[in-house]
Amino acid sequence: MARRQRPAREEPGTGQQGGQQGGRRRPKAKPGSRRGSRAPVSAAVTASGRKVDAETRREAILDAALAVFAEHGYEAARLDDMAARAGVAKGTLYLYFKDKEALFEALVRGAVSPIMGRLGEAAAAPGMTVASVLELFFAMFQKEVLGTRRKLVLRLVISEGPRFPALAEFYYREVVSQGLKMMRNVARHGVATGELSSEALARFPQLIVAPLLLATIWDGLFSKIDPLDVPGLLRAHRELLLGFSARSAP
C-alpha cells in the first residue's frame, strides 16, 4: 500500500513553503545601510525628548516630596507616598535620589541657590550701598520665600533640625553660612564707606536676618489669628539697622 506524502512544511510567519519552493530569504541589512539604522536627526530628537521627560519627572518628584515633608515631617515622610503623589513607581524615584536625605538636600538647593546667586550679584555690584542691598534682600525674601512654597523648607529645618542634626548642618553649610558671610561683607563695606557708624552688624550679621525667621515662624503659627504686616516689619527693621540714614535713602 502506497504511503501518502505529507505536504511541505510552512515557514512560520512567511506563508511560504520550505525547501526550494519557499524562495530565497531576504539578505540581512548591512550595518550603516538605510534599512539597518535611523537617521541622525531622529536620534537627536529622541534623545532630546528623553532628557526633557526626565527633568519634568524629577521636578514632579521634588514637588511631591516637599508636600509630603510639609504634611508629615521629615521622620514620618515615606518615599512610597512621595512616589505615589508624583505618579511614579518607587523604583523610578531611586533613579533620581538615593534616599530621603538626598531628596531633602535637592529641595534645599533648588529652593535657595537661585536666590543666593541673585543676592550675591547685587551685593558685589559697583556702587552698592548697605541700604540698597538690605532693601533687595528683604523684598526678595518676602516674594521668593514667604510668598512661595519655599517657606515650607525653612519651616521643616526649624522644626526637624534639633532631632536630625545632619539636616541642620547641611542647611547651615549650604544656606546660613553663605548668607551670613554675604551680610558680614556688606556691613564691613558700609563701615568703610561711612554708611554705618558701628561694626555691630559686621560682628553679628544674624541681627539682619532675625526678622525673616520671625516672619516665617509667625506665618506658620499665627497668621490666621493675628496676621503680621511683613512689609511694615521689614521697613521698620531696616530703619533700625541703618539709623536715620535709611530715611534719606531713595
NURO-841995 format. One record per residue: residue in three letters; residue number from 0; x, y, z of N, C-alpha, C in turn. Coordinates in Angstrom, 1 decimal, padded with zeros to 4 digits. Layout:
<atoms>
resn,resi,nx,ny,nz,cax,cay,caz,cx,cy,cz
ala,NUM,X,Y,Z,X,Y,Z,X,Y,Z $
...
</atoms>
This chain:
<atoms>
resn,resi,nx,ny,nz,cax,cay,caz,cx,cy,cz
met,0,000.8,-001.2,000.0,000.0,000.0,000.0,000.9,001.2,000.0 $
ala,1,000.6,002.2,-000.9,001.5,003.4,-001.1,001.3,004.3,000.1 $
arg,2,002.5,004.9,000.6,002.5,005.8,001.7,002.1,007.2,001.2 $
arg,3,001.2,007.9,001.9,000.7,009.2,001.5,001.8,010.2,001.8 $
gln,4,002.1,011.1,000.9,003.1,012.1,001.1,002.6,013.3,001.8 $
arg,5,003.4,013.7,002.8,003.0,014.9,003.6,003.2,016.2,002.9 $
pro,6,002.4,017.2,003.1,002.6,018.5,002.4,003.8,019.1,003.0 $
ala,7,004.4,020.0,002.1,005.7,020.7,002.6,005.4,021.6,003.8 $
arg,8,006.3,021.7,004.7,006.1,022.5,005.9,006.2,023.9,005.6 $
glu,9,005.2,024.7,006.3,005.2,026.1,006.0,006.1,026.8,007.0 $
glu,10,006.9,027.8,006.5,007.8,028.5,007.3,007.0,029.5,008.2 $
pro,11,007.3,029.6,009.5,006.5,030.4,010.4,006.6,031.9,009.9 $
gly,12,005.4,032.5,009.9,005.3,033.9,009.6,005.6,034.3,008.2 $
thr,13,005.8,033.4,007.2,006.1,033.7,005.9,005.0,033.4,004.9 $
gly,14,004.1,032.4,005.3,003.1,032.0,004.4,003.6,031.3,003.2 $
gln,15,004.9,030.9,003.2,005.6,030.2,002.1,006.0,028.8,002.5 $
gln,16,006.2,027.9,001.6,006.6,026.6,001.9,008.1,026.5,001.9 $
gly,17,008.6,025.6,002.8,010.0,025.4,002.9,010.6,024.8,001.7 $
gly,18,012.0,024.6,001.7,012.7,024.0,000.6,012.9,025.0,-000.5 $
gln,19,013.1,024.4,-001.7,013.3,025.2,-002.9,012.1,026.0,-003.3 $
gln,20,010.9,025.5,-002.9,009.6,026.2,-003.3,009.4,027.4,-002.5 $
gly,21,010.1,027.6,-001.3,009.9,028.7,-000.4,010.5,030.0,-000.9 $
gly,22,011.4,029.9,-001.9,012.1,031.1,-002.4,013.3,031.5,-001.5 $
arg,23,014.0,032.4,-002.0,015.1,032.9,-001.2,014.7,033.8,-000.1 $
arg,24,015.5,033.7,001.0,015.3,034.7,002.1,016.0,036.0,001.8 $
arg,25,015.4,037.0,002.4,016.0,038.4,002.2,017.3,038.5,002.9 $
pro,26,018.3,039.0,002.3,019.6,039.2,003.0,019.4,040.2,004.1 $
lys,27,020.2,040.0,005.2,020.2,040.9,006.3,020.8,042.2,005.9 $
ala,28,020.3,043.3,006.4,020.8,044.6,006.1,022.2,044.8,006.6 $
lys,29,023.0,045.4,005.8,024.4,045.7,006.3,024.4,046.8,007.3 $
pro,30,025.4,046.8,008.2,025.5,047.9,009.1,025.7,049.2,008.4 $
gly,31,025.0,050.3,008.8,025.2,051.5,008.1,024.3,051.8,007.0 $
ser,32,023.6,050.7,006.5,022.6,050.9,005.4,021.4,051.6,005.9 $
arg,33,020.6,052.1,005.0,019.4,052.9,005.3,018.4,052.1,006.1 $
arg,34,018.3,050.8,005.8,017.4,049.9,006.5,017.9,049.6,007.9 $
gly,35,019.1,049.5,008.1,019.7,049.0,009.4,019.9,050.1,010.5 $
ser,36,019.7,051.4,010.1,020.0,052.4,011.1,019.0,053.6,010.9 $
arg,37,018.8,054.4,012.0,018.0,055.5,011.9,018.8,056.7,011.5 $
ala,38,018.0,057.7,011.0,018.7,058.9,010.6,019.2,059.7,011.8 $
pro,39,020.3,060.4,011.7,020.8,061.1,012.9,019.8,062.1,013.5 $
val,40,019.0,062.7,012.7,018.1,063.7,013.2,017.1,063.1,014.1 $
ser,41,016.6,061.9,013.7,015.6,061.2,014.6,016.2,060.8,015.9 $
ala,42,017.4,060.4,015.9,018.1,060.0,017.1,018.2,061.2,018.1 $
ala,43,018.6,062.4,017.5,018.8,063.6,018.3,017.5,064.0,018.9 $
val,44,016.4,063.9,018.1,015.1,064.3,018.6,014.7,063.4,019.8 $
thr,45,014.9,062.1,019.6,014.6,061.1,020.6,015.3,061.4,021.9 $
ala,46,016.7,061.6,021.8,017.5,061.9,022.9,017.0,063.1,023.6 $
ser,47,016.7,064.2,022.9,016.2,065.4,023.5,014.9,065.2,024.2 $
gly,48,014.0,064.4,023.6,012.7,064.1,024.3,012.9,063.4,025.6 $
arg,49,013.8,062.4,025.7,014.1,061.7,026.9,014.6,062.6,028.0 $
lys,50,015.5,063.6,027.6,016.0,064.5,028.5,015.0,065.4,029.1 $
val,51,014.1,065.9,028.3,013.0,066.8,028.8,012.1,066.0,029.7 $
asp,52,011.8,064.8,029.4,010.9,064.0,030.2,011.5,063.7,031.6 $
ala,53,012.8,063.4,031.6,013.5,063.1,032.8,013.5,064.3,033.8 $
glu,54,013.7,065.5,033.2,013.7,066.7,034.1,012.3,067.0,034.6 $
thr,55,011.3,066.8,033.8,010.0,067.0,034.2,009.6,066.1,035.3 $
arg,56,010.0,064.8,035.2,009.7,063.8,036.2,010.5,064.1,037.5 $
arg,57,011.7,064.6,037.4,012.5,065.0,038.6,011.8,066.1,039.4 $
glu,58,011.3,067.1,038.6,010.6,068.2,039.3,009.3,067.7,040.0 $
ala,59,008.6,066.8,039.3,007.4,066.3,039.9,007.7,065.5,041.2 $
ile,60,008.8,064.8,041.2,009.2,064.1,042.5,009.5,065.1,043.6 $
leu,61,010.3,066.2,043.2,010.6,067.2,044.2,009.4,067.9,044.8 $
asp,62,008.4,068.2,043.9,007.2,068.8,044.4,006.4,067.9,045.3 $
ala,63,006.4,066.6,044.9,005.7,065.7,045.8,006.4,065.5,047.1 $
ala,64,007.7,065.5,047.1,008.5,065.3,048.3,008.3,066.5,049.3 $
leu,65,008.2,067.7,048.7,008.0,068.9,049.6,006.6,068.8,050.2 $
ala,66,005.6,068.4,049.5,004.3,068.3,050.1,004.2,067.2,051.2 $
val,67,004.9,066.1,051.0,004.9,065.0,052.0,005.7,065.4,053.2 $
phe,68,006.8,066.1,053.0,007.6,066.5,054.1,006.8,067.6,055.0 $
ala,69,006.1,068.5,054.3,005.4,069.5,055.0,004.2,068.9,055.8 $
glu,70,003.6,067.9,055.2,002.4,067.3,055.9,002.8,066.4,057.1 $
his,71,003.9,065.6,056.9,004.2,064.6,057.9,005.5,064.8,058.7 $
gly,72,006.3,065.8,058.3,007.6,066.0,058.9,008.6,065.1,058.3 $
tyr,73,009.9,065.3,058.6,011.0,064.5,058.0,010.9,063.0,058.3 $
glu,74,010.8,062.7,059.6,010.9,061.3,060.1,009.7,060.5,059.5 $
ala,75,008.5,061.0,059.6,007.4,060.2,059.1,007.1,060.2,057.6 $
ala,76,007.9,061.1,056.9,007.7,061.1,055.5,008.2,059.8,054.8 $
arg,77,007.4,059.2,053.9,007.7,057.9,053.3,007.9,058.1,051.8 $
leu,78,009.0,057.5,051.3,009.3,057.5,049.9,008.1,057.0,049.1 $
asp,79,007.4,056.0,049.6,006.3,055.4,048.9,005.2,056.5,048.6 $
asp,80,005.0,057.3,049.6,004.0,058.4,049.5,004.4,059.4,048.5 $
met,81,005.7,059.7,048.5,006.2,060.7,047.5,006.1,060.2,046.1 $
ala,82,006.5,058.9,045.9,006.4,058.3,044.6,004.9,058.3,044.1 $
ala,83,004.0,057.9,045.0,002.6,057.8,044.6,002.1,059.2,044.2 $
arg,84,002.5,060.2,045.0,002.0,061.6,044.7,002.6,062.1,043.4 $
ala,85,003.8,061.7,043.1,004.4,062.1,041.9,004.0,061.3,040.7 $
gly,86,003.2,060.2,040.9,002.8,059.4,039.8,003.8,058.5,039.2 $
val,87,004.8,058.1,040.0,005.9,057.2,039.5,006.0,056.0,040.4 $
ala,88,006.7,055.0,040.0,007.0,053.8,040.8,008.1,054.2,041.8 $
lys,89,008.1,053.5,042.9,009.1,053.8,043.9,010.5,053.5,043.3 $
gly,90,010.6,052.5,042.5,011.9,052.3,041.8,012.4,053.4,040.9 $
thr,91,011.5,054.1,040.3,011.8,055.3,039.5,012.4,056.4,040.3 $
leu,92,011.8,056.6,041.5,012.3,057.6,042.4,013.8,057.4,042.8 $
tyr,93,014.2,056.1,042.9,015.6,055.8,043.3,016.5,056.1,042.1 $
leu,94,016.0,056.2,040.9,016.9,056.5,039.8,017.3,058.0,039.9 $
tyr,95,016.6,058.8,040.6,016.9,060.2,040.7,017.6,060.6,042.1 $
phe,96,017.1,059.9,043.2,017.6,060.2,044.5,017.8,058.9,045.3 $
lys,97,019.0,058.8,045.9,019.4,057.5,046.5,018.6,057.3,047.8 $
asp,98,018.2,058.3,048.5,017.4,058.2,049.7,016.7,059.4,050.1 $
lys,99,016.0,059.4,051.2,015.2,060.6,051.7,016.1,061.8,052.0 $
glu,100,017.3,061.6,052.5,018.2,062.7,052.8,018.6,063.4,051.5 $
ala,101,018.9,062.6,050.5,019.3,063.2,049.2,018.2,064.0,048.6 $
leu,102,016.9,063.6,048.8,015.8,064.3,048.3,015.7,065.6,049.0 $
phe,103,015.8,065.6,050.3,015.8,066.9,051.1,016.8,067.8,050.7 $
glu,104,018.0,067.3,050.5,019.2,068.2,050.1,018.9,068.8,048.7 $
ala,105,018.3,068.1,047.8,018.0,068.6,046.5,016.9,069.7,046.6 $
leu,106,015.9,069.5,047.5,014.9,070.5,047.7,015.5,071.8,048.2 $
val,107,016.5,071.7,049.1,017.1,072.9,049.7,017.9,073.7,048.6 $
arg,108,018.7,072.9,047.8,019.5,073.5,046.8,018.6,074.2,045.7 $
gly,109,017.6,073.5,045.4,016.7,074.1,044.3,015.9,075.3,044.8 $
ala,110,015.6,075.4,046.1,014.8,076.5,046.7,015.7,077.7,046.9 $
val,111,016.9,077.5,047.3,017.7,078.6,047.8,018.8,079.1,046.9 $
ser,112,019.4,078.2,046.1,020.5,078.6,045.2,020.2,079.7,044.3 $
pro,113,019.1,079.8,043.6,018.8,080.9,042.7,018.7,082.2,043.5 $
ile,114,018.2,082.2,044.7,018.0,083.5,045.5,019.4,083.9,046.0 $
met,115,020.2,083.0,046.5,021.6,083.4,046.9,022.4,083.9,045.8 $
gly,116,022.3,083.3,044.6,023.0,083.8,043.4,022.7,085.2,043.1 $
arg,117,021.4,085.5,043.0,021.0,086.9,042.6,021.4,087.9,043.7 $
leu,118,021.3,087.5,045.0,021.7,088.4,046.0,023.2,088.7,046.0 $
gly,119,023.9,087.6,045.8,025.4,087.8,045.7,025.8,088.7,044.6 $
glu,120,025.2,088.6,043.4,025.5,089.5,042.3,025.2,091.0,042.7 $
ala,121,024.0,091.2,043.4,023.7,092.5,043.7,024.6,093.1,044.8 $
ala,122,025.1,092.3,045.7,026.0,092.7,046.8,027.3,093.1,046.2 $
ala,123,027.7,092.4,045.1,029.1,092.7,044.6,029.0,093.7,043.5 $
ala,124,027.9,094.3,043.2,027.8,095.3,042.1,028.5,096.6,042.5 $
pro,125,029.1,097.3,041.5,029.7,098.6,041.8,028.7,099.6,042.3 $
gly,126,029.1,100.4,043.2,028.2,101.4,043.8,027.1,100.9,044.8 $
met,127,027.3,099.6,045.2,026.4,099.0,046.1,026.4,099.8,047.4 $
thr,128,025.2,099.9,048.0,025.1,100.5,049.4,024.4,099.5,050.3 $
val,129,024.6,099.7,051.6,024.0,098.8,052.5,022.5,098.9,052.5 $
ala,130,022.0,100.1,052.3,020.5,100.4,052.2,019.9,099.6,051.1 $
ser,131,020.6,099.7,049.9,020.0,099.1,048.7,020.1,097.6,048.8 $
val,132,021.1,097.0,049.4,021.2,095.6,049.5,020.2,095.0,050.5 $
leu,133,020.0,095.7,051.6,019.0,095.3,052.6,017.6,095.4,052.0 $
glu,134,017.3,096.4,051.2,016.0,096.6,050.6,015.8,095.4,049.6 $
leu,135,016.8,095.1,048.8,016.6,094.0,047.9,016.5,092.7,048.6 $
phe,136,017.3,092.5,049.6,017.3,091.2,050.4,015.9,091.0,051.0 $
phe,137,015.4,092.0,051.7,014.1,091.8,052.3,013.0,091.6,051.3 $
ala,138,013.0,092.4,050.2,012.0,092.3,049.2,012.0,090.9,048.6 $
met,139,013.2,090.4,048.3,013.4,089.1,047.7,012.9,088.0,048.6 $
phe,140,013.2,088.1,049.9,012.8,087.1,050.9,011.2,087.1,050.9 $
gln,141,010.6,088.2,051.0,009.2,088.3,051.1,008.5,087.7,049.9 $
lys,142,009.0,088.0,048.7,008.4,087.5,047.5,008.8,086.0,047.1 $
glu,143,010.1,085.7,047.3,010.5,084.4,046.8,010.5,083.3,047.9 $
val,144,010.4,083.6,049.1,010.3,082.6,050.2,008.9,082.6,050.9 $
leu,145,008.6,083.8,051.5,007.3,083.8,052.2,006.1,083.7,051.2 $
gly,146,006.3,084.2,050.0,005.3,084.2,049.0,005.2,082.9,048.2 $
thr,147,006.0,081.9,048.5,006.0,080.7,047.8,006.1,079.5,048.7 $
arg,148,006.2,078.3,048.1,006.3,077.1,049.0,007.7,076.9,049.5 $
arg,149,008.6,077.7,049.1,010.0,077.6,049.7,010.0,077.8,051.2 $
lys,150,009.0,078.5,051.7,008.9,078.7,053.2,008.7,077.4,053.9 $
leu,151,008.2,076.4,053.2,008.0,075.1,053.9,009.3,074.4,054.1 $
val,152,010.3,074.7,053.3,011.6,074.1,053.5,012.2,074.7,054.8 $
leu,153,012.1,076.0,054.9,012.7,076.6,056.1,012.0,076.2,057.4 $
arg,154,010.6,076.1,057.3,009.9,075.6,058.5,010.3,074.2,058.9 $
leu,155,010.6,073.4,057.8,011.0,072.0,058.1,012.3,071.9,058.8 $
val,156,013.2,072.8,058.4,014.5,072.8,059.1,014.4,073.3,060.5 $
ile,157,013.5,074.3,060.8,013.4,074.8,062.1,012.7,073.8,063.0 $
ser,158,011.7,073.0,062.5,011.0,072.1,063.3,011.8,070.7,063.5 $
glu,159,012.5,070.3,062.4,013.1,069.0,062.5,014.6,069.0,062.7 $
gly,160,015.2,070.2,062.6,016.7,070.3,062.8,017.2,069.8,064.1 $
pro,161,016.5,070.1,065.2,017.0,069.6,066.5,017.1,068.0,066.6 $
arg,162,016.1,067.4,066.0,016.1,065.9,066.0,017.0,065.2,065.0 $
phe,163,017.3,066.0,063.9,018.1,065.5,062.8,019.2,066.4,062.5 $
pro,164,020.3,066.4,063.4,021.4,067.3,063.2,022.0,067.4,061.8 $
ala,165,022.0,066.3,061.1,022.6,066.2,059.8,021.9,067.2,058.9 $
leu,166,020.5,067.3,059.0,019.8,068.2,058.2,020.1,069.7,058.5 $
ala,167,020.2,070.0,059.8,020.6,071.3,060.3,022.0,071.7,059.8 $
glu,168,022.9,070.7,059.9,024.3,071.0,059.4,024.3,071.3,057.9 $
phe,169,023.6,070.5,057.2,023.5,070.7,055.7,023.0,072.1,055.4 $
tyr,170,021.9,072.5,056.1,021.2,073.8,055.8,022.2,074.9,056.2 $
tyr,171,022.9,074.7,057.3,023.8,075.8,057.7,024.9,075.9,056.7 $
arg,172,025.4,074.8,056.2,026.5,074.9,055.3,026.1,075.5,053.9 $
glu,173,024.9,075.1,053.5,024.5,075.5,052.1,023.9,076.8,052.1 $
val,174,023.2,077.2,053.2,022.4,078.5,053.2,022.9,079.5,054.2 $
val,175,022.8,079.1,055.5,023.1,080.1,056.6,024.5,080.6,056.5 $
ser,176,025.5,079.8,056.4,026.9,080.3,056.4,027.1,081.2,055.2 $
gln,177,026.6,080.9,054.1,026.8,081.8,052.9,026.1,083.1,053.1 $
gly,178,024.8,083.1,053.6,024.1,084.3,053.8,024.8,085.2,054.9 $
leu,179,025.3,084.6,056.0,025.9,085.4,057.0,027.2,086.0,056.5 $
lys,180,028.0,085.3,055.7,029.2,085.8,055.1,028.9,087.0,054.2 $
met,181,027.8,086.9,053.4,027.5,087.9,052.5,027.1,089.2,053.2 $
met,182,026.2,089.0,054.3,025.8,090.2,055.1,026.9,090.8,055.8 $
arg,183,027.9,090.0,056.3,029.0,090.5,057.0,029.9,091.4,056.1 $
asn,184,030.1,090.9,054.9,030.8,091.7,053.9,030.1,093.0,053.6 $
val,185,028.8,093.0,053.4,028.0,094.2,053.2,028.2,095.2,054.3 $
ala,186,028.1,094.7,055.6,028.2,095.5,056.7,029.6,096.1,056.8 $
arg,187,030.7,095.4,056.5,032.0,095.9,056.5,032.2,097.0,055.5 $
his,188,031.6,096.8,054.3,031.7,097.8,053.3,031.0,099.1,053.8 $
gly,189,029.8,098.9,054.5,029.1,100.1,055.0,029.9,100.9,056.0 $
val,190,030.7,100.2,056.8,031.5,100.8,057.8,032.7,101.6,057.1 $
ala,191,033.2,100.9,056.1,034.4,101.6,055.4,033.9,102.8,054.6 $
thr,192,032.7,102.8,054.1,032.2,104.0,053.4,031.6,105.0,054.2 $
gly,193,031.4,104.7,055.5,030.8,105.7,056.4,029.3,105.5,056.5 $
glu,194,028.7,104.6,055.8,027.2,104.5,055.8,026.8,103.9,057.1 $
leu,195,027.6,103.1,057.7,027.3,102.5,059.1,028.3,103.1,060.0 $
ser,196,027.9,103.5,061.2,028.8,104.1,062.2,029.3,103.1,063.2 $
ser,197,028.7,101.9,063.1,029.1,100.9,064.1,029.5,099.6,063.4 $
glu,198,030.3,098.8,064.0,030.7,097.5,063.4,029.8,096.4,064.0 $
ala,199,028.7,096.7,064.6,027.9,095.7,065.3,027.3,094.7,064.3 $
leu,200,026.9,095.2,063.1,026.3,094.3,062.1,027.3,093.4,061.5 $
ala,201,028.6,093.9,061.4,029.7,093.1,060.8,030.0,092.0,061.8 $
arg,202,029.9,092.3,063.1,030.2,091.3,064.1,029.0,090.3,064.3 $
phe,203,027.8,090.8,064.2,026.6,090.0,064.4,025.7,090.1,063.2 $
pro,204,026.0,089.5,062.0,025.1,089.6,060.9,023.8,088.9,061.1 $
gln,205,023.7,088.1,062.2,022.4,087.4,062.5,021.3,088.4,062.8 $
leu,206,021.7,089.7,063.2,020.8,090.7,063.5,020.0,091.1,062.2 $
ile,207,020.6,090.9,061.1,020.0,091.3,059.8,018.9,090.3,059.5 $
val,208,019.1,089.1,059.7,018.2,088.0,059.2,017.1,087.7,060.3 $
ala,209,017.3,088.2,061.5,016.4,087.8,062.6,014.9,088.0,062.3 $
pro,210,014.5,089.1,061.7,013.0,089.3,061.5,012.5,088.4,060.4 $
leu,211,013.4,087.8,059.5,013.0,086.9,058.5,012.6,085.6,059.1 $
leu,212,013.3,085.1,060.1,012.9,083.9,060.8,011.7,084.1,061.6 $
leu,213,011.5,085.3,062.2,010.3,085.6,062.9,009.1,085.6,062.0 $
ala,214,009.2,086.2,060.8,008.1,086.3,059.9,007.7,084.9,059.4 $
thr,215,008.7,084.0,059.2,008.4,082.6,058.8,007.7,081.8,059.8 $
ile,216,008.2,081.9,061.1,007.5,081.2,062.2,006.1,081.8,062.4 $
trp,217,006.0,083.1,062.4,004.7,083.7,062.6,003.7,083.3,061.6 $
asp,218,004.1,083.3,060.3,003.3,082.9,059.2,002.7,081.5,059.4 $
gly,219,003.5,080.6,060.0,003.0,079.2,060.1,002.2,079.0,061.4 $
leu,220,002.4,079.9,062.4,001.7,079.6,063.7,000.5,080.6,063.9 $
phe,221,000.7,081.9,063.5,-000.3,082.9,064.0,-000.9,083.7,062.9 $
ser,222,-000.7,083.4,061.6,-001.1,084.2,060.5,-002.7,084.3,060.5 $
lys,223,-003.4,083.2,060.8,-004.8,083.2,060.8,-005.4,083.9,062.1 $
ile,224,-004.6,084.0,063.1,-005.1,084.6,064.3,-004.8,086.1,064.3 $
asp,225,-003.6,086.4,064.0,-003.1,087.8,064.0,-002.1,088.0,062.9 $
pro,226,-002.6,088.3,061.7,-001.7,088.4,060.5,-000.7,089.5,060.8 $
leu,227,000.6,089.2,060.3,001.7,090.1,060.5,001.9,091.0,059.3 $
asp,228,002.1,092.3,059.5,002.4,093.2,058.4,003.9,093.0,058.1 $
val,229,004.2,092.1,057.2,005.6,091.8,057.0,006.3,092.9,056.3 $
pro,230,005.8,093.6,055.3,006.5,094.7,054.7,006.7,095.8,055.7 $
gly,231,005.8,096.1,056.6,006.0,097.1,057.6,007.0,096.7,058.6 $
leu,232,007.1,095.4,058.9,008.1,094.9,059.9,009.5,095.1,059.3 $
leu,233,009.6,094.7,058.0,011.0,094.8,057.4,011.4,096.2,057.2 $
arg,234,010.5,097.1,056.9,010.8,098.6,056.7,011.3,099.1,058.1 $
ala,235,010.6,098.8,059.2,011.0,099.2,060.5,012.4,098.7,060.9 $
his,236,012.6,097.4,060.5,013.9,096.8,060.9,015.0,097.4,060.1 $
arg,237,014.7,097.7,058.8,015.8,098.4,058.0,016.1,099.7,058.6 $
glu,238,015.2,100.5,059.1,015.4,101.8,059.7,016.2,101.7,061.0 $
leu,239,015.9,100.6,061.7,016.6,100.4,063.0,018.1,100.0,062.7 $
leu,240,018.3,099.3,061.6,019.7,098.8,061.3,020.5,100.0,060.8 $
leu,241,019.9,100.9,060.0,020.6,101.9,059.4,020.6,103.3,060.1 $
gly,242,019.7,103.4,061.1,019.5,104.6,061.8,018.8,105.6,060.9 $
phe,243,019.1,106.9,061.1,018.4,107.9,060.3,018.9,107.9,058.9 $
ser,244,020.0,107.3,058.5,020.4,107.3,057.1,019.4,106.6,056.2 $
ala,245,018.7,105.6,056.7,017.7,104.9,055.9,016.6,105.8,055.5 $
arg,246,016.3,106.9,056.3,015.1,107.7,056.0,015.5,108.6,054.8 $
ser,247,016.7,108.9,054.6,017.1,109.7,053.4,017.4,108.9,052.2 $
ala,248,017.4,107.6,052.3,017.7,106.7,051.1,016.5,106.8,050.2 $
pro,249,016.7,106.6,048.9,015.6,106.6,047.9,014.7,105.4,048.1 $
</atoms>
